[in-house]
Amino acid sequence: MTRFLSEGDRIHASIGKSVLHIFNKIINELGLFLMANFIVCQNKERFNTKKHRLMLTFTQRTTVAETIDPLFPMNIFELRPYHQLINKVDVNESELFDVIGEIINFSEVQTQKQGEITRKYMDIELVDDERNKLSATFWGEFVDQVIPHLLSSNNQPIIVVMQLIKAHKFQDSYSVRNTWNTSKLWINPTFPQPEEFKTRLLSVRDSCFERLTQTISQQSFSFSDELQKGIAEVKTISQLVQSMQVRYG
């Protein structure tokens, strides 16, 4: 998890399995807590949620108490500007970050089979409030979460925040994708940062704005090119929805 202060400083904190039972019912996402008695150590995680060189580790002596402070800002995202990716600035691919955007384009749902494991994915095109575009790949649960919104958008903007995602470089350009155990998808969230983004987005819209479309060809998305060497089963969104209805019905 990531701990952040009212000044906006952030640091990674880790709760090990041996003490998880102490804190898993105390700490709630988006709650505000006073915490003390950590072990401070070097941040040697494979994927870095923060650039801070140190991290905090919970122990049995760590104390946690929920508190209330109406003045504490709920700026929970560290949003990465698109220009740092589309202008091909070198990006640390072990660093996890957040991006926000409106979905303007999406591919058919596909599946990739690796041994006995089959994973579904789809390609998404995002746009920011300056009309810069960024390619993203949604894997697994991200696909399940976004499909209902794609099917019922009614030409209303679908604003998403991809939290704790990673960049991927292919043929000298970057796209972004979620990781399996860390990333989180927020769809049309009502926190201050997304609301401000939506306001800016609507202010630059005109009668010629791009409406949400489904792309038949996958050539514009780099990750699909990479999968040409593997075995991929292609499903349309309607086929996926039907299969989900059968599975859960």
Phi, psi and omega in degrees: 000167179241133180254132178226152184256171183297334179283351181100356177291146183225149178211146180281138176231143185233136176246113182287164182299328185292337181239006183300323183296339180284325191248346189292340176259357180265317185269124178243143179300138180073005174278163180247126188224149169262124184233147181207166176066058175264166162263129179260126183216173178292141177275102181243024179295149179298315175248127185266117177284339179218158180279350182301135183284348179249163175217164180251139178239128178286144174230181178293341179270350180294135179248143181225128179221126179287145181221172179231130177212099182300340182272352181288124185287143179259047175272081190274350184254144169252092190279127180272124177297143181298326187297336178291341179258312185287340176270010172064033173289139181300131183237137176285111185285355175266359181266134177259139184211181182242147171224152177235147178185167173264134176283122179242350183204146178208154181264176170292154176285134179233165176234145177241130181252124176234102185067237180267359184258129176244127181238140177261151179206163173210152180263140185232144171247125180253155175226142178263186185284357173252012178068021170283146184246148182217133178273141179222152173243124177263128179246146167057242185297330177301320179297311180300322183287324188273335186303313179302326180288324178293326182281342185230031185290328181052040179063015173272144182297136174257106181264126179235147169243121173265113186257135180055059178250176181232158177268152178224127182261130179214123180052048172068021173217158185252146165232176180234156181205158178276154173264165191285324189244355189243319189292154177223142180250125175250125182246122183049050180289159184248021176287164183304315183298310177297324179295319177295320178298314181298321178298315178295322181297314181293331181289336180260358178287150172221190183293346183255017183295154182283127177271158182296128181226158175255130183268131177277313180279143179257010189293337183278356183246123188296326186293329178296325177297322181294329184279357180298337181277349182253192179252120183234130175261126185262132175230142173280167179298318181297322178294321179294317179299318178298317180294325177292322179294321178294317185292320185259351182286000000 
